[in-house]
Amino acid sequence: MDSTPDLTVTEAAAEQIKLHAEKGGNAGMPFRIAARRGDDGMIEYNVGFDDVKPGDSVVESNGVEVLIDEKSAPFTKGMIVDFTSVDGQPEQFMFLNPNVKREDK
């Protein structure tokens, strides 16, 4: 099974990633997304700027290089990273992930 990440960073998210990189002194560094399944079964994310490490996949989307490690790849396949507001909340990064299994209520 191919576990190469296939993710998309929207234009809005790419702008915010670049802005955060500039503000934090990380301009030009790749943006890492680490994902794992938590104890509750939901996918948890950690993000930040990092150097490429052995085993990383590098995905470019809307001018942003995104790093995904081997363990995170299955959890990020097909994911869309967006920056938006939901239900009147402040804007924030959103991970629209087809790998999240929603239970029927």
C-alpha positions in Angstrom: 0.0 0.0 0.0 1.3 3.4 -1.0 1.7 5.6 2.1 3.2 8.6 0.3 1.4 11.7 1.6 -1.0 13.4 -0.9 -2.1 16.5 0.9 -3.1 20.0 -0.1 -2.4 23.3 1.6 -5.0 25.9 0.6 -3.9 29.4 -0.4 -5.2 30.8 2.9 -3.2 28.2 4.9 -0.1 28.8 2.8 -0.2 32.5 3.4 -0.5 31.9 7.2 2.3 29.4 7.3 4.6 31.9 5.4 3.5 34.7 7.8 4.3 32.5 10.9 7.6 31.5 9.4 8.6 35.2 8.9 7.4 36.3 12.3 9.2 33.4 14.0 12.5 33.7 12.1 11.9 30.5 10.2 11.6 31.9 6.7 12.4 29.3 4.1 12.1 26.4 6.5 9.7 23.5 5.7 6.5 23.2 7.7 6.3 19.8 9.5 3.0 18.1 10.2 3.2 15.1 12.6 0.0 13.1 13.1 -0.8 10.1 15.3 -4.0 8.4 16.6 -4.7 9.4 20.2 -6.0 7.3 23.0 -9.6 8.4 22.1 -9.1 7.2 18.5 -9.0 10.7 17.0 -6.1 11.9 14.9 -3.9 14.4 16.8 -1.6 16.9 15.0 1.6 18.7 15.9 3.0 21.4 13.6 6.1 23.5 13.4 9.1 24.4 11.3 11.8 21.8 10.9 14.7 20.5 8.8 14.2 17.5 6.5 15.1 14.2 8.3 15.8 10.8 6.9 12.5 9.1 6.0 10.6 12.3 5.5 8.4 12.9 2.5 8.4 16.4 1.2 5.1 17.7 -0.4 4.9 21.1 -2.0 1.5 22.8 -2.1 0.8 26.5 -2.9 4.4 27.4 -2.4 4.8 25.7 1.0 7.1 22.7 1.6 5.4 20.3 4.0 7.4 17.5 5.8 5.6 14.3 6.7 7.5 11.5 8.6 6.9 7.8 7.8 4.7 7.2 10.9 2.4 10.3 10.1 2.0 9.5 6.4 -0.9 7.1 6.6 -2.8 9.7 8.8 -2.3 12.6 6.4 -3.0 10.9 3.0 -5.6 13.0 1.2 -5.7 15.7 3.9 -6.4 19.3 3.2 -4.8 22.0 5.5 -6.9 25.1 5.5 -7.0 28.3 7.6 -10.5 29.5 8.2 -13.1 30.4 10.8 -15.9 27.9 11.8 -19.1 28.9 13.6 -17.9 32.4 14.4 -14.6 31.2 16.1 -11.3 33.0 15.4 -9.5 31.8 12.3 -7.3 28.8 12.8 -5.7 26.0 11.0 -8.1 23.2 10.1 -7.2 19.7 9.1 -9.8 18.3 6.7 -8.9 14.7 6.9 -10.6 11.8 5.1 -8.8 9.4 7.4 -10.9 10.4 10.4 -13.7 7.9 10.9 -16.9 9.5 12.2 -19.1 7.3 14.3 -22.9 7.3 13.4 -24.9 9.0 16.2 
